[in-house]
Amino acid sequence: MVRTKLSAVVRQYKNSNFEAVVDLAHSLLVRDSKRAEGTVRMALEDDRFVIFVAEINCKVAGFILLELRGWNQAIGEIWWIAVQLNLWRKGIGTQLLKKTEQYAKERGVTKMLVETNVGNNISIPFYVKNGYQLEGALSNHYEKGEDVLVLGKFLKTQAMKK
């Protein structure tokens, strides 16, 4: 089966994207709309976070939320990535991930991390396909006692190439 890839415009979040990002987060990531809105607002108010959106025909098709962590912000942790269901497996998530990794590299991030539910048969292969490797597991980590896998990827920065 040949999958059609779509080319999206991936750019940093604008205030006009708020409703679309919260709606995507609520529909795909968290059942509680207030939690989705609260998390997005928290990220917008904290300069450790950045949100990128993918647009197709000037409409938000997906987004990714990244936190720069550590005393020197050398770790990038992906909190959320979401793409409209009808656009899954069309390359939008990969475009968001690549843009985020490039942004992180430019800021000196050397390691990317992401947590995902141990039973998430969509995100695990997605991250592995994009170079992430299993780093560990956390038991009873999420609110309802769900187990989590931690995946990581080293980014090659200019300093590492020398």
C-alpha positions in Angstrom: 0.0 0.0 0.0 1.4 3.4 -1.0 0.6 6.2 1.4 0.2 9.7 0.1 2.5 12.2 2.0 1.3 15.7 2.5 3.4 18.8 2.7 2.5 21.0 5.6 3.7 24.4 6.6 5.3 23.9 10.1 5.8 27.0 12.1 5.8 28.3 15.6 2.5 28.8 17.3 0.6 32.1 17.0 -2.1 33.2 19.5 -4.7 32.7 16.7 -4.0 29.0 16.9 -5.1 28.6 20.6 -8.6 27.2 20.0 -7.4 24.8 17.3 -4.6 23.5 19.4 -6.8 23.1 22.5 -9.5 21.3 20.4 -6.9 18.9 19.0 -5.4 18.2 22.4 -8.9 17.6 23.9 -10.0 15.3 21.1 -6.9 13.2 20.9 -4.9 13.5 24.1 -6.9 14.4 27.2 -10.5 13.8 27.9 -10.8 16.9 30.1 -11.1 20.1 28.0 -10.1 22.2 31.0 -6.9 20.2 31.4 -6.1 20.6 27.7 -6.7 24.3 27.8 -4.7 24.6 31.1 -1.7 22.8 29.8 -1.6 24.9 26.6 -1.9 28.1 28.6 0.8 26.9 31.0 3.2 26.2 28.1 2.5 29.6 26.6 3.4 31.4 29.8 6.6 29.5 30.4 9.6 30.3 28.2 10.9 26.7 28.6 8.1 25.5 26.3 7.5 25.9 22.6 4.6 24.9 20.4 4.8 24.3 16.7 1.8 23.9 14.4 1.4 22.2 11.1 -0.9 23.9 8.7 -2.6 22.6 5.5 -4.6 25.1 3.5 -4.1 27.6 6.4 -5.8 25.3 8.9 -4.1 23.7 11.9 -3.6 20.0 11.1 -1.4 19.2 14.0 0.8 20.5 16.8 3.7 19.5 19.0 4.6 20.7 22.5 8.2 20.7 23.6 9.9 21.6 26.9 13.5 22.5 27.2 14.7 20.9 30.5 17.8 20.7 32.6 19.9 23.3 34.2 21.3 24.2 30.8 18.2 23.3 28.9 20.1 20.5 27.0 17.2 18.1 27.1 14.1 18.4 25.0 11.1 16.6 26.2 8.1 16.2 23.9 4.9 16.5 26.0 2.3 16.2 23.3 2.1 15.6 19.6 -1.3 15.4 17.8 -2.4 15.3 14.2 -6.0 15.3 13.0 -7.2 11.7 12.7 -8.0 12.0 8.9 -4.3 13.1 8.3 -2.6 10.3 10.2 0.2 8.5 8.3 0.6 11.3 5.8 3.9 12.6 7.1 2.5 15.5 9.2 3.8 14.1 12.6 7.2 13.5 11.1 7.3 17.1 9.8 6.4 18.4 13.2 9.0 16.2 14.9 11.8 17.2 12.5 11.0 20.9 12.9 11.1 20.5 16.7 14.4 18.6 16.6 15.9 21.3 14.4 14.7 24.0 16.8 16.1 22.0 19.7 19.5 21.5 18.0 19.8 25.3 17.4 19.3 25.9 21.1 22.0 23.4 22.1 19.7 20.4 23.0 21.7 17.2 22.8 19.0 14.7 23.9 15.3 14.4 23.1 12.9 12.4 25.3 9.3 11.3 25.1 7.1 9.2 27.3 4.3 7.1 25.8 1.8 4.6 27.2 3.2 1.1 27.0 0.2 0.0 24.9 0.4 2.9 22.3 0.8 0.9 19.1 0.8 4.1 17.0 3.3 6.4 18.8 5.9 3.8 19.6 6.6 2.7 16.0 6.4 6.4 15.0 9.2 7.4 17.3 11.3 4.3 16.5 10.9 5.1 12.8 12.2 8.5 13.6 15.4 7.3 15.4 14.2 7.1 19.0 15.2 4.2 21.1 13.8 2.6 24.2 15.5 4.0 27.3 13.3 2.6 30.1 9.9 2.1 31.6 8.0 3.7 34.4 5.3 1.7 36.3 2.0 3.2 37.4 3.2 6.6 36.1 0.1 8.2 34.6 -3.0 9.1 36.6 -4.8 5.8 36.2 -1.8 3.7 37.0 -0.7 3.2 33.4 2.8 2.0 32.6 4.9 4.2 30.4 7.9 3.7 28.0 10.6 6.4 27.8 12.1 6.8 24.4 15.2 8.9 23.6 17.3 10.2 20.7 20.6 12.0 20.8 20.8 15.0 18.5 24.0 15.7 16.6 24.8 19.3 17.3 27.7 21.2 15.7 29.8 20.7 18.9 29.3 17.0 18.7 30.4 16.8 15.1 33.9 18.2 15.8 
